[in-house]
Amino acid sequence: MDFKDMCPRYLAAMSFLGKKWTGLILRSLMNSPRRFTEMSEYVPGLSDRLLSHRLQELEEAGIVERRVYSQKPVLVEYSLTDQGQALREVVEAIQHWADVWAKTTVTSESQAKINTDGEKYGVEASAR
């Protein structure tokens, strides 16, 4: 792989995948399909409006599939397409990097945004 010049495909991919919350949404779908509320709970601090917008973008890009089951009440599930599942190695590599290098500290301000129960998300809370 040549890193001398910027690849326009890489630039386009990073511009899309690097949007705030997109990586966390993808991570939430890696193991199984999820309903909207499940993803909203999985990704702390993400508004329903922005989650809806990101899911629409991911669906339009062919990365996420939206399935509507006609039952009462209507059930809507989101899952990764083959194109989305192809990002598994990327998500796993980021997780590996985070396990080795990322500090898991939540400030009191960000803790309020996440949840009062940080353990729910596997985050160790400590005030700065």
Steps between C-alpha positions, in 0.01 A plus 500: 500500500636836397446787745697758301196668343145533632266251341168662403308180588657498846414866545138435400474197731644689798280802433196274520602248766674761713181694570420531868312196637526293179765264636304442820182431304686248284648337811152465648391296197803269474353205692135510405218715369366763740194711538528877509453521878766234557753699301400819678570332834824344373650832388496739797446867420367446146173682434215317329497760225868451416473120530214508251704720264812279520296183445346656191847591367631149571196348330542720192868398483404131504666433836188457712171334413169603654236230536140573589293212634126551458373402836332690778679701615717540191853370555795667326846343514832618366778268395827516311508401136795303362664835431448598863628166631813557291583776751529245785881485478516879513275516807698220668829676422372822657383304804842336530671839476263640764567207733873570481520878474176679589446628849158427644428807702174686506487856631210604719364707209511218249376253758178699528460472123566127496303370792510509875575129489827482304541130572212431261735598220816352642639846571685575820402844622742734675473875547782725381 
